[in-house]
Amino acid sequence: MKTPQDDRHECNAICLGGPCHGLLTHIDQDIGILLVPVPRCSPDEPETHARYRVTRERVSYHGHAEPYVALHWADPHRSCGQPQT
């Protein structure tokens, strides 16, 4: 029997820099640019996304068997508070 947890993907990537810095997520691709939803402080805030580049870099954390894929912020020229379109 499947449980809801069976459908969850374990986090395998971490955002570095930008508005999602430190956010853990799950990715299924090896190259390219991803749109990552920026965490909202309240449900009234509009949903925004930040662009992150998939890299070959890996980041290890104590207590996690596999290293995380490093996702580097792809829009460093933008202000963190500036909405993405």
C-alpha positions as a Markdown table, in Angstrom:
| # | Residue | x | y | z |
|---|---|---|---|---|
| 1 | Met | 0.0 | 0.0 | 0.0 |
| 2 | Lys | 1.3 | 3.5 | -1.0 |
| 3 | Thr | 1.3 | 6.3 | 1.6 |
| 4 | Pro | 1.5 | 10.0 | 0.8 |
| 5 | Gln | 5.2 | 9.9 | 1.9 |
| 6 | Asp | 5.9 | 7.4 | -1.0 |
| 7 | Asp | 5.1 | 10.2 | -3.5 |
| 8 | Arg | 7.4 | 12.8 | -1.9 |
| 9 | His | 10.8 | 13.4 | -3.4 |
| 10 | Glu | 13.7 | 13.7 | -1.1 |
| 11 | Cys | 15.5 | 17.0 | -1.4 |
| 12 | Asn | 18.7 | 16.6 | -3.5 |
| 13 | Ala | 19.7 | 20.2 | -4.3 |
| 14 | Ile | 20.3 | 23.5 | -2.4 |
| 15 | Cys | 20.0 | 27.1 | -3.6 |
| 16 | Leu | 23.0 | 29.2 | -3.1 |
| 17 | Gly | 22.7 | 33.0 | -3.2 |
| 18 | Gly | 19.7 | 35.1 | -4.1 |
| 19 | Pro | 16.2 | 35.1 | -2.5 |
| 20 | Cys | 16.1 | 31.3 | -2.0 |
| 21 | His | 19.6 | 31.0 | -0.4 |
| 22 | Gly | 19.7 | 27.8 | 1.7 |
| 23 | Leu | 16.4 | 26.4 | 0.4 |
| 24 | Leu | 16.4 | 22.7 | -0.2 |
| 25 | Thr | 14.5 | 21.3 | -3.2 |
| 26 | His | 14.3 | 18.3 | -5.5 |
| 27 | Ile | 15.5 | 18.4 | -9.1 |
| 28 | Asp | 15.4 | 15.9 | -11.9 |
| 29 | Gln | 17.8 | 17.5 | -14.4 |
| 30 | Asp | 21.6 | 17.7 | -14.7 |
| 31 | Ile | 22.0 | 21.0 | -16.7 |
| 32 | Gly | 20.1 | 24.2 | -17.3 |
| 33 | Ile | 18.2 | 26.9 | -15.5 |
| 34 | Leu | 15.4 | 26.3 | -13.0 |
| 35 | Leu | 12.6 | 28.6 | -11.8 |
| 36 | Val | 12.5 | 28.1 | -8.0 |
| 37 | Pro | 9.4 | 29.5 | -6.1 |
| 38 | Val | 10.6 | 32.2 | -3.7 |
| 39 | Pro | 9.2 | 31.5 | -0.2 |
| 40 | Arg | 6.4 | 34.0 | 0.8 |
| 41 | Cys | 6.2 | 35.6 | 4.2 |
| 42 | Ser | 2.4 | 35.7 | 3.9 |
| 43 | Pro | -0.3 | 34.2 | 1.6 |
| 44 | Asp | -1.2 | 37.7 | 0.5 |
| 45 | Glu | 2.2 | 38.2 | -1.2 |
| 46 | Pro | 2.3 | 37.5 | -4.9 |
| 47 | Glu | 4.0 | 34.3 | -6.0 |
| 48 | Thr | 7.5 | 35.0 | -7.5 |
| 49 | His | 10.2 | 32.8 | -8.8 |
| 50 | Ala | 14.0 | 33.1 | -9.0 |
| 51 | Arg | 16.3 | 31.6 | -11.6 |
| 52 | Tyr | 18.9 | 29.1 | -10.5 |
| 53 | Arg | 21.6 | 27.4 | -12.6 |
| 54 | Val | 22.2 | 23.7 | -12.0 |
| 55 | Thr | 26.0 | 23.1 | -11.4 |
| 56 | Arg | 28.4 | 20.2 | -11.1 |
| 57 | Glu | 29.2 | 21.5 | -7.6 |
| 58 | Arg | 28.1 | 19.3 | -4.6 |
| 59 | Val | 27.6 | 20.5 | -1.0 |
| 60 | Ser | 27.8 | 18.0 | 1.8 |
| 61 | Tyr | 25.9 | 18.3 | 5.1 |
| 62 | His | 26.4 | 16.3 | 8.3 |
| 63 | Gly | 23.6 | 13.9 | 8.7 |
| 64 | His | 22.7 | 13.6 | 5.0 |
| 65 | Ala | 24.3 | 10.6 | 3.2 |
| 66 | Glu | 24.4 | 12.1 | -0.3 |
| 67 | Pro | 25.8 | 15.6 | -1.2 |
| 68 | Tyr | 23.3 | 18.2 | -2.5 |
| 69 | Val | 23.5 | 19.6 | -6.0 |
| 70 | Ala | 24.5 | 23.3 | -5.8 |
| 71 | Leu | 22.0 | 25.6 | -7.6 |
| 72 | His | 23.6 | 29.0 | -8.1 |
| 73 | Trp | 21.5 | 32.1 | -8.4 |
| 74 | Ala | 21.4 | 33.1 | -12.1 |
| 75 | Asp | 20.3 | 36.7 | -11.6 |
| 76 | Pro | 22.9 | 38.2 | -9.3 |
| 77 | His | 22.4 | 41.7 | -10.9 |
| 78 | Arg | 18.8 | 41.8 | -9.5 |
| 79 | Ser | 17.9 | 43.0 | -6.1 |
| 80 | Cys | 16.7 | 40.2 | -3.8 |
| 81 | Gly | 13.4 | 42.1 | -3.2 |
| 82 | Gln | 12.8 | 42.8 | -6.9 |
| 83 | Pro | 9.9 | 40.6 | -8.3 |
| 84 | Gln | 10.7 | 38.1 | -11.1 |
| 85 | Thr | 8.6 | 38.1 | -14.2 |
